[in-house]
Amino acid sequence: METLTKDIRFGIRSLIKRPSFTSIAVITLALGIGANTAIFSVVNATLLRPLPFKDPERIVMVWGYIPKLARNADKFPSSAGNYLGLVKQAQTFQELAAFRQWSWQLTHAGDPDRQIHRYS
């Protein structure tokens, strides 16, 4: 225990003698801890925590398909008409919901501001 306290005192004295090294080390540690915390928060919220729904493995997303445009992309947002048809006719789904997202640029005096709007 005595050698541990001597090592700690020596380390503190060394850090005080070189303040530039000390500040760089502290900033590096702070950035590393902050980045790890941010990444873990995102991974925890998206991958590790289960969805807040009963039987999340049964949730699906329905996409539209346009054969003429299939070579450029394989899935397109489904239309409101398709959704209403699914609501009336589909018997394999327990419940259905729809959402739409679009974005636009707002400009006035200054730089454009991108706005994203979602509704469900």
Secondary structure by P-SEA (a helix, b strand, c coil): caaaaaaaaaaaaaaaacaaaaaaaaaaaaaaaaaaaaaaaaaaacccccccccccccbbbbbbbbcccccccccccccaaaaaaaaaccccccbbbbbbbbbbbbbccccbbbbbbbcc
